[in-house]
Amino acid sequence: MITGKGHLNLRDGRRIDVLYQFASEYDDRRVGYLLFDTKKFDDWLFCHRLVVDCDDDTEVVVVIASRSDKHLAVHGRVLVPVNEYGSAAE
Protein backbone atom coordinates (compact mmCIF):
# COMPACT_ATOMS: atom_id res chain seq x y z
CA MET A 1 0.00 0.00 0.00
CA ILE A 2 1.21 3.47 -0.88
CA THR A 3 0.23 6.15 1.64
CA GLY A 4 1.10 9.78 2.10
CA LYS A 5 0.02 13.40 2.03
CA GLY A 6 -0.72 15.33 -1.11
CA HIS A 7 -2.85 17.91 -2.85
CA LEU A 8 -5.92 17.43 -5.01
CA ASN A 9 -5.95 20.10 -7.72
CA LEU A 10 -9.49 21.20 -8.53
CA ARG A 11 -10.55 22.64 -11.89
CA ASP A 12 -11.44 25.98 -10.27
CA GLY A 13 -7.78 26.44 -9.25
CA ARG A 14 -8.04 25.45 -5.59
CA ARG A 15 -5.80 22.82 -3.99
CA ILE A 16 -7.15 20.55 -1.27
CA ASP A 17 -4.84 18.92 1.28
CA VAL A 18 -5.53 15.18 1.23
CA LEU A 19 -4.19 11.96 2.65
CA TYR A 20 -3.98 9.25 0.02
CA GLN A 21 -4.04 5.47 0.27
CA PHE A 22 -3.39 3.59 -2.94
CA ALA A 23 -4.07 -0.10 -2.43
CA SER A 24 -2.74 -1.25 -5.76
CA GLU A 25 0.26 -0.26 -7.80
CA TYR A 26 0.11 -2.00 -11.18
CA ASP A 27 2.70 -0.41 -13.46
CA ASP A 28 1.53 3.18 -13.73
CA ARG A 29 -2.01 2.62 -12.39
CA ARG A 30 -3.32 3.50 -8.94
CA VAL A 31 -6.51 2.52 -7.12
CA GLY A 32 -7.39 3.76 -3.65
CA TYR A 33 -8.78 6.56 -1.53
CA LEU A 34 -8.30 10.28 -1.02
CA LEU A 35 -9.12 11.09 2.59
CA PHE A 36 -10.50 14.55 3.44
CA ASP A 37 -13.78 16.23 4.44
CA THR A 38 -15.69 16.15 1.14
CA LYS A 39 -18.80 17.76 2.68
CA LYS A 40 -17.17 21.18 2.25
CA PHE A 41 -17.20 20.89 -1.56
CA ASP A 42 -19.89 20.73 -4.23
CA ASP A 43 -20.29 17.49 -6.18
CA TRP A 44 -19.67 19.13 -9.55
CA LEU A 45 -16.02 19.75 -8.59
CA PHE A 46 -15.38 16.00 -8.73
CA CYS A 47 -17.08 15.27 -12.09
CA HIS A 48 -13.94 15.63 -14.21
CA ARG A 49 -10.57 13.98 -14.11
CA LEU A 50 -8.36 15.58 -11.50
CA VAL A 51 -4.66 15.59 -10.64
CA VAL A 52 -3.22 14.57 -7.26
CA ASP A 53 0.25 15.86 -6.37
CA CYS A 54 1.81 13.22 -4.11
CA ASP A 55 4.53 13.84 -1.53
CA ASP A 56 6.99 11.65 -3.48
CA ASP A 57 6.81 14.15 -6.40
CA THR A 58 4.60 11.95 -8.57
CA GLU A 59 1.40 13.25 -10.13
CA VAL A 60 -1.59 10.95 -10.54
CA VAL A 61 -4.51 11.73 -12.85
CA VAL A 62 -7.63 10.33 -11.15
CA VAL A 63 -11.32 9.83 -11.80
CA ILE A 64 -13.77 9.46 -8.93
CA ALA A 65 -15.41 6.04 -8.55
CA SER A 66 -17.48 6.87 -5.45
CA ARG A 67 -17.83 9.52 -2.78
CA SER A 68 -18.65 9.64 0.91
CA ASP A 69 -18.48 12.45 3.48
CA LYS A 70 -14.87 11.60 4.39
CA HIS A 71 -13.25 10.15 1.28
CA LEU A 72 -13.22 9.75 -2.49
CA ALA A 73 -12.59 6.33 -4.04
CA VAL A 74 -10.37 6.88 -7.08
CA HIS A 75 -8.78 5.13 -10.04
CA GLY A 76 -5.93 6.73 -11.92
CA ARG A 77 -2.62 6.71 -13.72
CA VAL A 78 0.75 8.21 -12.88
CA LEU A 79 1.71 11.09 -15.18
CA VAL A 80 5.04 10.47 -16.88
CA PRO A 81 7.30 13.54 -16.90
CA VAL A 82 7.91 14.84 -20.42
CA ASN A 83 11.18 16.48 -21.41
CA GLU A 84 11.53 19.55 -23.59
CA TYR A 85 11.54 17.40 -26.76
CA GLY A 86 8.11 15.87 -26.05
CA SER A 87 9.25 12.38 -25.08
CA ALA A 88 9.22 10.66 -21.70
CA ALA A 89 11.96 11.90 -19.38
CA GLU A 90 14.44 9.35 -18.11
C-alpha positions as a Markdown table, in Angstrom:
| # | Residue | x | y | z |
|---|---|---|---|---|
| 1 | Met | 0.0 | 0.0 | 0.0 |
| 2 | Ile | 1.2 | 3.5 | -0.9 |
| 3 | Thr | 0.2 | 6.1 | 1.6 |
| 4 | Gly | 1.1 | 9.8 | 2.1 |
| 5 | Lys | 0.0 | 13.4 | 2.0 |
| 6 | Gly | -0.7 | 15.3 | -1.1 |
| 7 | His | -2.9 | 17.9 | -2.9 |
| 8 | Leu | -5.9 | 17.4 | -5.0 |
| 9 | Asn | -6.0 | 20.1 | -7.7 |
| 10 | Leu | -9.5 | 21.2 | -8.5 |
| 11 | Arg | -10.5 | 22.6 | -11.9 |
| 12 | Asp | -11.4 | 26.0 | -10.3 |
| 13 | Gly | -7.8 | 26.4 | -9.3 |
| 14 | Arg | -8.0 | 25.4 | -5.6 |
| 15 | Arg | -5.8 | 22.8 | -4.0 |
| 16 | Ile | -7.1 | 20.6 | -1.3 |
| 17 | Asp | -4.8 | 18.9 | 1.3 |
| 18 | Val | -5.5 | 15.2 | 1.2 |
| 19 | Leu | -4.2 | 12.0 | 2.7 |
| 20 | Tyr | -4.0 | 9.2 | 0.0 |
| 21 | Gln | -4.0 | 5.5 | 0.3 |
| 22 | Phe | -3.4 | 3.6 | -2.9 |
| 23 | Ala | -4.1 | -0.1 | -2.4 |
| 24 | Ser | -2.7 | -1.2 | -5.8 |
| 25 | Glu | 0.3 | -0.3 | -7.8 |
| 26 | Tyr | 0.1 | -2.0 | -11.2 |
| 27 | Asp | 2.7 | -0.4 | -13.5 |
| 28 | Asp | 1.5 | 3.2 | -13.7 |
| 29 | Arg | -2.0 | 2.6 | -12.4 |
| 30 | Arg | -3.3 | 3.5 | -8.9 |
| 31 | Val | -6.5 | 2.5 | -7.1 |
| 32 | Gly | -7.4 | 3.8 | -3.7 |
| 33 | Tyr | -8.8 | 6.6 | -1.5 |
| 34 | Leu | -8.3 | 10.3 | -1.0 |
| 35 | Leu | -9.1 | 11.1 | 2.6 |
| 36 | Phe | -10.5 | 14.6 | 3.4 |
| 37 | Asp | -13.8 | 16.2 | 4.4 |
| 38 | Thr | -15.7 | 16.2 | 1.1 |
| 39 | Lys | -18.8 | 17.8 | 2.7 |
| 40 | Lys | -17.2 | 21.2 | 2.3 |
| 41 | Phe | -17.2 | 20.9 | -1.6 |
| 42 | Asp | -19.9 | 20.7 | -4.2 |
| 43 | Asp | -20.3 | 17.5 | -6.2 |
| 44 | Trp | -19.7 | 19.1 | -9.6 |
| 45 | Leu | -16.0 | 19.8 | -8.6 |
| 46 | Phe | -15.4 | 16.0 | -8.7 |
| 47 | Cys | -17.1 | 15.3 | -12.1 |
| 48 | His | -13.9 | 15.6 | -14.2 |
| 49 | Arg | -10.6 | 14.0 | -14.1 |
| 50 | Leu | -8.4 | 15.6 | -11.5 |
| 51 | Val | -4.7 | 15.6 | -10.6 |
| 52 | Val | -3.2 | 14.6 | -7.3 |
| 53 | Asp | 0.3 | 15.9 | -6.4 |
| 54 | Cys | 1.8 | 13.2 | -4.1 |
| 55 | Asp | 4.5 | 13.8 | -1.5 |
| 56 | Asp | 7.0 | 11.7 | -3.5 |
| 57 | Asp | 6.8 | 14.1 | -6.4 |
| 58 | Thr | 4.6 | 12.0 | -8.6 |
| 59 | Glu | 1.4 | 13.3 | -10.1 |
| 60 | Val | -1.6 | 11.0 | -10.5 |
| 61 | Val | -4.5 | 11.7 | -12.9 |
| 62 | Val | -7.6 | 10.3 | -11.2 |
| 63 | Val | -11.3 | 9.8 | -11.8 |
| 64 | Ile | -13.8 | 9.5 | -8.9 |
| 65 | Ala | -15.4 | 6.0 | -8.6 |
| 66 | Ser | -17.5 | 6.9 | -5.4 |
| 67 | Arg | -17.8 | 9.5 | -2.8 |
| 68 | Ser | -18.6 | 9.6 | 0.9 |
| 69 | Asp | -18.5 | 12.4 | 3.5 |
| 70 | Lys | -14.9 | 11.6 | 4.4 |
| 71 | His | -13.2 | 10.2 | 1.3 |
| 72 | Leu | -13.2 | 9.7 | -2.5 |
| 73 | Ala | -12.6 | 6.3 | -4.0 |
| 74 | Val | -10.4 | 6.9 | -7.1 |
| 75 | His | -8.8 | 5.1 | -10.0 |
| 76 | Gly | -5.9 | 6.7 | -11.9 |
| 77 | Arg | -2.6 | 6.7 | -13.7 |
| 78 | Val | 0.7 | 8.2 | -12.9 |
| 79 | Leu | 1.7 | 11.1 | -15.2 |
| 80 | Val | 5.0 | 10.5 | -16.9 |
| 81 | Pro | 7.3 | 13.5 | -16.9 |
| 82 | Val | 7.9 | 14.8 | -20.4 |
| 83 | Asn | 11.2 | 16.5 | -21.4 |
| 84 | Glu | 11.5 | 19.6 | -23.6 |
| 85 | Tyr | 11.5 | 17.4 | -26.8 |
| 86 | Gly | 8.1 | 15.9 | -26.1 |
| 87 | Ser | 9.3 | 12.4 | -25.1 |
| 88 | Ala | 9.2 | 10.7 | -21.7 |
| 89 | Ala | 12.0 | 11.9 | -19.4 |
| 90 | Glu | 14.4 | 9.3 | -18.1 |
